Amino acid sequence: MDVITSLLVVLVGLTVTAALESRARRLDRRMTRLEHKVDLLLTQAGVPDHELVPAEVAALARAGEDISAMKKYREATGAGLLEAKEMVDRLKK
């Protein structure tokens, strides 16, 4: 009886895990599409990236404080490391 219960628990756990992973993948794809649409809208409206960046981040980037600027940008926007680096590099130009 204990073996059957254990197998049932494992089966339910695997099913729940698979369902959650599937939902996470769908949400990730949806988020990517939404970000792309927002980028297109901002481009079409003529809004440059640097206008969406907190002033402190822009100041740190221009002062050569790349790591601090990336950290502040990530805190403010929730962006990943690569996105923050790309933004700081664009701000320095």
N, CA, C and O atoms as CSV, one atom per row, in Angstrom:
chain,resi,resn,atom,element,x,y,z
A,1,MET,N,N,0.811,-1.189,0.000
A,1,MET,CA,C,0.000,0.000,0.000
A,1,MET,C,C,0.864,1.267,0.000
A,1,MET,O,O,0.533,2.237,-0.682
A,2,ASP,N,N,1.955,1.266,0.750
A,2,ASP,CA,C,2.827,2.430,0.807
A,2,ASP,C,C,3.488,2.701,-0.535
A,2,ASP,O,O,3.707,3.858,-0.893
A,3,VAL,N,N,3.806,1.652,-1.279
A,3,VAL,CA,C,4.429,1.801,-2.586
A,3,VAL,C,C,3.460,2.470,-3.550
A,3,VAL,O,O,3.855,3.352,-4.313
A,4,ILE,N,N,2.216,2.065,-3.523
A,4,ILE,CA,C,1.206,2.652,-4.412
A,4,ILE,C,C,0.997,4.121,-4.065
A,4,ILE,O,O,0.901,4.957,-4.964
A,5,THR,N,N,0.927,4.443,-2.805
A,5,THR,CA,C,0.762,5.832,-2.360
A,5,THR,C,C,1.956,6.674,-2.797
A,5,THR,O,O,1.790,7.799,-3.270
A,6,SER,N,N,3.140,6.135,-2.640
A,6,SER,CA,C,4.350,6.861,-3.037
A,6,SER,C,C,4.362,7.108,-4.539
A,6,SER,O,O,4.688,8.207,-4.989
A,7,LEU,N,N,4.008,6.091,-5.313
A,7,LEU,CA,C,3.962,6.243,-6.767
A,7,LEU,C,C,2.911,7.271,-7.184
A,7,LEU,O,O,3.131,8.053,-8.110
A,8,LEU,N,N,1.798,7.265,-6.513
A,8,LEU,CA,C,0.737,8.227,-6.803
A,8,LEU,C,C,1.197,9.653,-6.505
A,8,LEU,O,O,0.944,10.570,-7.287
A,9,VAL,N,N,1.865,9.829,-5.388
A,9,VAL,CA,C,2.385,11.155,-5.026
A,9,VAL,C,C,3.405,11.625,-6.060
A,9,VAL,O,O,3.382,12.787,-6.466
A,10,VAL,N,N,4.286,10.747,-6.483
A,10,VAL,CA,C,5.291,11.092,-7.489
A,10,VAL,C,C,4.616,11.448,-8.803
A,10,VAL,O,O,4.992,12.430,-9.445
A,11,LEU,N,N,3.629,10.667,-9.209
A,11,LEU,CA,C,2.912,10.921,-10.457
A,11,LEU,C,C,2.202,12.270,-10.427
A,11,LEU,O,O,2.264,13.032,-11.392
A,12,VAL,N,N,1.531,12.562,-9.323
A,12,VAL,CA,C,0.848,13.854,-9.185
A,12,VAL,C,C,1.876,14.990,-9.201
A,12,VAL,O,O,1.654,16.020,-9.839
A,13,GLY,N,N,2.986,14.805,-8.510
A,13,GLY,CA,C,4.038,15.827,-8.498
A,13,GLY,C,C,4.596,16.091,-9.885
A,13,GLY,O,O,4.805,17.245,-10.259
A,14,LEU,N,N,4.837,15.045,-10.645
A,14,LEU,CA,C,5.350,15.204,-12.010
A,14,LEU,C,C,4.335,15.899,-12.911
A,14,LEU,O,O,4.701,16.732,-13.740
A,15,THR,N,N,3.078,15.559,-12.749
A,15,THR,CA,C,2.025,16.183,-13.550
A,15,THR,C,C,1.920,17.675,-13.248
A,15,THR,O,O,1.824,18.499,-14.158
A,16,VAL,N,N,1.939,18.005,-11.978
A,16,VAL,CA,C,1.859,19.423,-11.586
A,16,VAL,C,C,3.078,20.181,-12.084
A,16,VAL,O,O,2.949,21.301,-12.580
A,17,THR,N,N,4.252,19.591,-11.961
A,17,THR,CA,C,5.476,20.235,-12.420
A,17,THR,C,C,5.431,20.479,-13.928
A,17,THR,O,O,5.801,21.558,-14.393
A,18,ALA,N,N,4.984,19.492,-14.686
A,18,ALA,CA,C,4.886,19.635,-16.143
A,18,ALA,C,C,3.897,20.737,-16.512
A,18,ALA,O,O,4.157,21.523,-17.423
A,19,ALA,N,N,2.776,20.799,-15.816
A,19,ALA,CA,C,1.779,21.831,-16.102
A,19,ALA,C,C,2.330,23.224,-15.803
A,19,ALA,O,O,2.113,24.157,-16.575
A,20,LEU,N,N,3.040,23.366,-14.690
A,20,LEU,CA,C,3.617,24.663,-14.334
A,20,LEU,C,C,4.692,25.094,-15.329
A,20,LEU,O,O,4.759,26.266,-15.699
A,21,GLU,N,N,5.524,24.163,-15.761
A,21,GLU,CA,C,6.558,24.489,-16.741
A,21,GLU,C,C,5.941,24.914,-18.068
A,21,GLU,O,O,6.424,25.846,-18.711
A,22,SER,N,N,4.886,24.240,-18.474
A,22,SER,CA,C,4.198,24.588,-19.716
A,22,SER,C,C,3.615,26.000,-19.627
A,22,SER,O,O,3.730,26.790,-20.564
A,23,ARG,N,N,3.000,26.298,-18.506
A,23,ARG,CA,C,2.428,27.641,-18.323
A,23,ARG,C,C,3.517,28.709,-18.305
A,23,ARG,O,O,3.342,29.787,-18.872
A,24,ALA,N,N,4.625,28.415,-17.665
A,24,ALA,CA,C,5.734,29.372,-17.612
A,24,ALA,C,C,6.272,29.640,-19.011
A,24,ALA,O,O,6.584,30.785,-19.339
A,25,ARG,N,N,6.385,28.606,-19.842
A,25,ARG,CA,C,6.863,28.800,-21.214
A,25,ARG,C,C,5.889,29.657,-22.015
A,25,ARG,O,O,6.306,30.530,-22.777
A,26,ARG,N,N,4.592,29.408,-21.843
A,26,ARG,CA,C,3.583,30.211,-22.558
A,26,ARG,C,C,3.644,31.670,-22.124
A,26,ARG,O,O,3.571,32.573,-22.957
A,27,LEU,N,N,3.778,31.899,-20.826
A,27,LEU,CA,C,3.861,33.274,-20.329
A,27,LEU,C,C,5.130,33.968,-20.817
A,27,LEU,O,O,5.110,35.160,-21.123
A,28,ASP,N,N,6.221,33.230,-20.889
A,28,ASP,CA,C,7.471,33.797,-21.383
A,28,ASP,C,C,7.332,34.206,-22.849
A,28,ASP,O,O,7.776,35.287,-23.235
A,29,ARG,N,N,6.722,33.355,-23.664
A,29,ARG,CA,C,6.502,33.696,-25.076
A,29,ARG,C,C,5.596,34.906,-25.207
A,29,ARG,O,O,5.832,35.783,-26.038
A,30,ARG,N,N,4.553,34.950,-24.381
A,30,ARG,CA,C,3.629,36.080,-24.439
A,30,ARG,C,C,4.332,37.378,-24.038
A,30,ARG,O,O,4.130,38.416,-24.668
A,31,MET,N,N,5.152,37.320,-22.997
A,31,MET,CA,C,5.884,38.498,-22.548
A,31,MET,C,C,6.831,38.990,-23.642
A,31,MET,O,O,6.955,40.194,-23.866
A,32,THR,N,N,7.488,38.067,-24.310
A,32,THR,CA,C,8.406,38.444,-25.392
A,32,THR,C,C,7.650,39.156,-26.506
A,32,THR,O,O,8.118,40.171,-27.022
A,33,ARG,N,N,6.482,38.634,-26.880
A,33,ARG,CA,C,5.681,39.281,-27.924
A,33,ARG,C,C,5.235,40.677,-27.475
A,33,ARG,O,O,5.282,41.623,-28.261
A,34,LEU,N,N,4.807,40.807,-26.227
A,34,LEU,CA,C,4.373,42.111,-25.732
A,34,LEU,C,C,5.517,43.121,-25.704
A,34,LEU,O,O,5.331,44.281,-26.070
A,35,GLU,N,N,6.696,42.682,-25.272
A,35,GLU,CA,C,7.851,43.577,-25.262
A,35,GLU,C,C,8.183,44.040,-26.673
A,35,GLU,O,O,8.516,45.206,-26.886
A,36,HIS,N,N,8.091,43.130,-27.634
A,36,HIS,CA,C,8.364,43.480,-29.028
A,36,HIS,C,C,7.359,44.526,-29.518
A,36,HIS,O,O,7.736,45.482,-30.194
A,37,LYS,N,N,6.086,44.344,-29.177
A,37,LYS,CA,C,5.057,45.303,-29.588
A,37,LYS,C,C,5.296,46.677,-28.962
A,37,LYS,O,O,5.160,47.701,-29.631
A,38,VAL,N,N,5.648,46.693,-27.690
A,38,VAL,CA,C,5.922,47.968,-27.025
A,38,VAL,C,C,7.122,48.664,-27.683
A,38,VAL,O,O,7.097,49.873,-27.911
A,39,ASP,N,N,8.165,47.893,-27.981
A,39,ASP,CA,C,9.328,48.467,-28.658
A,39,ASP,C,C,8.940,49.072,-30.000
A,39,ASP,O,O,9.393,50.163,-30.346
A,40,LEU,N,N,8.101,48.367,-30.760
A,40,LEU,CA,C,7.648,48.896,-32.047
A,40,LEU,C,C,6.842,50.180,-31.875
A,40,LEU,O,O,7.018,51.136,-32.631
A,41,LEU,N,N,5.953,50.199,-30.871
A,41,LEU,CA,C,5.152,51.401,-30.619
A,41,LEU,C,C,6.027,52.586,-30.225
A,41,LEU,O,O,5.811,53.704,-30.695
A,42,LEU,N,N,7.012,52.344,-29.366
A,42,LEU,CA,C,7.909,53.432,-28.952
A,42,LEU,C,C,8.724,53.948,-30.126
A,42,LEU,O,O,8.929,55.154,-30.263
A,43,THR,N,N,9.186,53.041,-30.967
A,43,THR,CA,C,9.943,53.443,-32.151
A,43,THR,C,C,9.066,54.263,-33.081
A,43,THR,O,O,9.485,55.307,-33.581
A,44,GLN,N,N,7.849,53.790,-33.310
A,44,GLN,CA,C,6.916,54.492,-34.192
A,44,GLN,C,C,6.572,55.880,-33.643
A,44,GLN,O,O,6.392,56.827,-34.409
A,45,ALA,N,N,6.483,55.995,-32.324
A,45,ALA,CA,C,6.161,57.275,-31.689
A,45,ALA,C,C,7.375,58.187,-31.603
A,45,ALA,O,O,7.252,59.358,-31.244
A,46,GLY,N,N,8.544,57.653,-31.931
A,46,GLY,CA,C,9.756,58.469,-31.888
A,46,GLY,C,C,10.306,58.697,-30.494
A,46,GLY,O,O,11.006,59.681,-30.256
A,47,VAL,N,N,9.999,57.806,-29.579
A,47,VAL,CA,C,10.489,57.940,-28.207
A,47,VAL,C,C,11.819,57.191,-28.089
A,47,VAL,O,O,11.845,55.963,-28.179
A,48,PRO,N,N,12.920,57.915,-27.889
A,48,PRO,CA,C,14.216,57.229,-27.763
A,48,PRO,C,C,14.340,56.496,-26.430
A,48,PRO,O,O,13.700,56.847,-25.439
A,49,ASP,N,N,15.182,55.471,-26.440
A,49,ASP,CA,C,15.385,54.652,-25.242
A,49,ASP,C,C,15.788,55.472,-24.030
A,49,ASP,O,O,15.306,55.229,-22.924
A,50,HIS,N,N,16.668,56.440,-24.232
A,50,HIS,CA,C,17.219,57.155,-23.086
A,50,HIS,C,C,16.176,57.976,-22.336
A,50,HIS,O,O,16.408,58.347,-21.185
A,51,GLU,N,N,15.038,58.270,-22.953
A,51,GLU,CA,C,13.986,59.000,-22.245
A,51,GLU,C,C,13.246,58.113,-21.247
A,51,GLU,O,O,12.552,58.617,-20.364
A,52,LEU,N,N,13.392,56.793,-21.383
A,52,LEU,CA,C,12.708,55.857,-20.500
A,52,LEU,C,C,13.588,55.415,-19.335
A,52,LEU,O,O,13.174,54.607,-18.504
A,53,VAL,N,N,14.796,55.950,-19.283
A,53,VAL,CA,C,15.779,55.537,-18.283
A,53,VAL,C,C,15.796,56.552,-17.143
A,53,VAL,O,O,15.787,57.758,-17.390
A,54,PRO,N,N,15.819,56.078,-15.898
A,54,PRO,CA,C,15.916,57.016,-14.771
A,54,PRO,C,C,17.154,57.921,-14.904
A,54,PRO,O,O,18.203,57.481,-15.374
A,55,ALA,N,N,17.022,59.161,-14.495
A,55,ALA,CA,C,18.101,60.137,-14.629
A,55,ALA,C,C,19.376,59.678,-13.918
A,55,ALA,O,O,20.480,59.924,-14.403
A,56,GLU,N,N,19.227,59.019,-12.785
A,56,GLU,CA,C,20.395,58.547,-12.036
A,56,GLU,C,C,21.193,57.529,-12.851
A,56,GLU,O,O,22.423,57.536,-12.828
A,57,VAL,N,N,20.494,56.662,-13.562
A,57,VAL,CA,C,21.162,55.659,-14.388
A,57,VAL,C,C,21.926,56.334,-15.518
A,57,VAL,O,O,23.073,55.984,-15.795
A,58,ALA,N,N,21.292,57.297,-16.167
A,58,ALA,CA,C,21.952,58.012,-17.263
A,58,ALA,C,C,23.189,58.750,-16.763
A,58,ALA,O,O,24.227,58.747,-17.425
A,59,ALA,N,N,23.082,59.376,-15.607
A,59,ALA,CA,C,24.218,60.103,-15.050
A,59,ALA,C,C,25.373,59.158,-14.722
A,59,ALA,O,O,26.529,59.468,-15.007
A,60,LEU,N,N,25.068,58.021,-14.130
A,60,LEU,CA,C,26.115,57.044,-13.806
A,60,LEU,C,C,26.780,56.517,-15.078
A,60,LEU,O,O,28.000,56.353,-15.118
A,61,ALA,N,N,25.990,56.255,-16.110
A,61,ALA,CA,C,26.549,55.742,-17.367
A,61,ALA,C,C,27.479,56.772,-17.996
A,61,ALA,O,O,28.569,56.431,-18.455
A,62,ARG,N,N,27.055,58.018,-18.018
A,62,ARG,CA,C,27.882,59.078,-18.621
A,62,ARG,C,C,29.149,59.334,-17.816
A,62,ARG,O,O,30.151,59.800,-18.359
A,63,ALA,N,N,29.104,59.028,-16.511
A,63,ALA,CA,C,30.274,59.217,-15.647
A,63,ALA,C,C,31.229,58.026,-15.714
A,63,ALA,O,O,32.270,58.017,-15.057
A,64,GLY,N,N,30.863,57.018,-16.520
A,64,GLY,CA,C,31.726,55.851,-16.641
A,64,GLY,C,C,31.527,54.811,-15.555
A,64,GLY,O,O,32.308,53.865,-15.455
A,65,GLU,N,N,30.499,54.967,-14.744
A,65,GLU,CA,C,30.192,54.025,-13.665
A,65,GLU,C,C,29.241,52.943,-14.205
A,65,GLU,O,O,28.086,52.847,-13.789
A,66,ASP,N,N,29.755,52.135,-15.139
A,66,ASP,CA,C,28.916,51.162,-15.845
A,66,ASP,C,C,28.237,50.173,-14.904
A,66,ASP,O,O,27.035,49.934,-15.022
A,67,ILE,N,N,28.980,49.605,-13.989
A,67,ILE,CA,C,28.416,48.577,-13.112
A,67,ILE,C,C,27.324,49.160,-12.224
A,67,ILE,O,O,26.270,48.549,-12.047
A,68,SER,N,N,27.574,50.333,-11.669
A,68,SER,CA,C,26.552,50.986,-10.839
A,68,SER,C,C,25.323,51.342,-11.664
A,68,SER,O,O,24.192,51.190,-11.201
A,69,ALA,N,N,25.544,51.815,-12.884
A,69,ALA,CA,C,24.434,52.171,-13.762
A,69,ALA,C,C,23.610,50.939,-14.114
A,69,ALA,O,O,22.380,50.989,-14.116
A,70,MET,N,N,24.292,49.828,-14.415
A,70,MET,CA,C,23.590,48.596,-14.745
A,70,MET,C,C,22.778,48.101,-13.551
A,70,MET,O,O,21.642,47.650,-13.705
A,71,LYS,N,N,23.365,48.189,-12.372
A,71,LYS,CA,C,22.678,47.742,-11.163
A,71,LYS,C,C,21.422,48.570,-10.922
A,71,LYS,O,O,20.353,48.018,-10.658
A,72,LYS,N,N,21.546,49.899,-11.012
A,72,LYS,CA,C,20.394,50.783,-10.802
A,72,LYS,C,C,19.320,50.553,-11.867
A,72,LYS,O,O,18.126,50.569,-11.570
A,73,TYR,N,N,19.760,50.339,-13.114
A,73,TYR,CA,C,18.807,50.092,-14.197
A,73,TYR,C,C,18.037,48.806,-13.938
A,73,TYR,O,O,16.819,48.761,-14.114
A,74,ARG,N,N,18.741,47.766,-13.523
A,74,ARG,CA,C,18.090,46.486,-13.245
A,74,ARG,C,C,17.112,46.617,-12.080
A,74,ARG,O,O,16.025,46.041,-12.116
A,75,GLU,N,N,17.493,47.368,-11.052
A,75,GLU,CA,C,16.599,47.571,-9.908
A,75,GLU,C,C,15.336,48.326,-10.324
A,75,GLU,O,O,14.235,48.016,-9.870
A,76,ALA,N,N,15.513,49.320,-11.193
A,76,ALA,CA,C,14.392,50.163,-11.590
A,76,ALA,C,C,13.455,49.479,-12.581
A,76,ALA,O,O,12.251,49.732,-12.577
A,77,THR,N,N,14.006,48.616,-13.429
A,77,THR,CA,C,13.199,48.058,-14.515
A,77,THR,C,C,12.958,46.562,-14.424
A,77,THR,O,O,12.043,46.047,-15.066
A,78,GLY,N,N,13.759,45.857,-13.641
A,78,GLY,CA,C,13.640,44.402,-13.598
A,78,GLY,C,C,14.292,43.731,-14.789
A,78,GLY,O,O,14.069,42.545,-15.036
A,79,ALA,N,N,15.096,44.477,-15.530
A,79,ALA,CA,C,15.764,43.952,-16.722
A,79,ALA,C,C,16.844,42.946,-16.338
A,79,ALA,O,O,17.321,42.918,-15.204
A,80,GLY,N,N,17.208,42.136,-17.300
A,80,GLY,CA,C,18.293,41.191,-17.113
A,80,GLY,C,C,19.639,41.883,-17.281
A,80,GLY,O,O,19.715,43.054,-17.654
A,81,LEU,N,N,20.688,41.138,-16.998
A,81,LEU,CA,C,22.035,41.695,-17.064
A,81,LEU,C,C,22.399,42.158,-18.473
A,81,LEU,O,O,22.946,43.248,-18.642
A,82,LEU,N,N,22.102,41.341,-19.484
A,82,LEU,CA,C,22.444,41.697,-20.862
A,82,LEU,C,C,21.692,42.943,-21.305
A,82,LEU,O,O,22.280,43.833,-21.919
A,83,GLU,N,N,20.409,43.019,-21.006
A,83,GLU,CA,C,19.616,44.186,-21.386
A,83,GLU,C,C,20.146,45.449,-20.699
A,83,GLU,O,O,20.216,46.511,-21.317
A,84,ALA,N,N,20.512,45.332,-19.439
A,84,ALA,CA,C,21.050,46.479,-18.707
A,84,ALA,C,C,22.372,46.929,-19.309
A,84,ALA,O,O,22.610,48.128,-19.445
A,85,LYS,N,N,23.228,45.992,-19.668
A,85,LYS,CA,C,24.515,46.341,-20.279
A,85,LYS,C,C,24.308,47.045,-21.609
A,85,LYS,O,O,24.961,48.051,-21.888
A,86,GLU,N,N,23.403,46.523,-22.433
A,86,GLU,CA,C,23.120,47.140,-23.729
A,86,GLU,C,C,22.611,48.556,-23.558
A,86,GLU,O,O,23.003,49.452,-24.305
A,87,MET,N,N,21.731,48.770,-22.570
A,87,MET,CA,C,21.188,50.110,-22.335
A,87,MET,C,C,22.286,51.063,-21.884
A,87,MET,O,O,22.369,52.190,-22.372
A,88,VAL,N,N,23.125,50.621,-20.960
A,88,VAL,CA,C,24.208,51.482,-20.477
A,88,VAL,C,C,25.167,51.815,-21.627
A,88,VAL,O,O,25.640,52.946,-21.728
A,89,ASP,N,N,25.448,50.853,-22.476
A,89,ASP,CA,C,26.319,51.116,-23.632
A,89,ASP,C,C,25.684,52.143,-24.567
A,89,ASP,O,O,26.382,53.005,-25.100
A,90,ARG,N,N,24.366,52.059,-24.771
A,90,ARG,CA,C,23.692,53.048,-25.629
A,90,ARG,C,C,23.713,54.433,-24.987
A,90,ARG,O,O,23.832,55.439,-25.687
A,91,LEU,N,N,23.599,54.489,-23.673
A,91,LEU,CA,C,23.590,55.781,-22.986
A,91,LEU,C,C,24.947,56.474,-23.057
A,91,LEU,O,O,25.021,57.702,-23.023
A,92,LYS,N,N,26.005,55.701,-23.154
A,92,LYS,CA,C,27.355,56.283,-23.179
A,92,LYS,C,C,27.685,56.917,-24.536
A,92,LYS,O,O,28.629,57.700,-24.637
A,93,LYS,N,N,26.924,56.588,-25.563
A,93,LYS,CA,C,27.212,57.112,-26.910
A,93,LYS,C,C,26.745,58.528,-27.079
A,93,LYS,O,O,26.912,59.109,-28.151
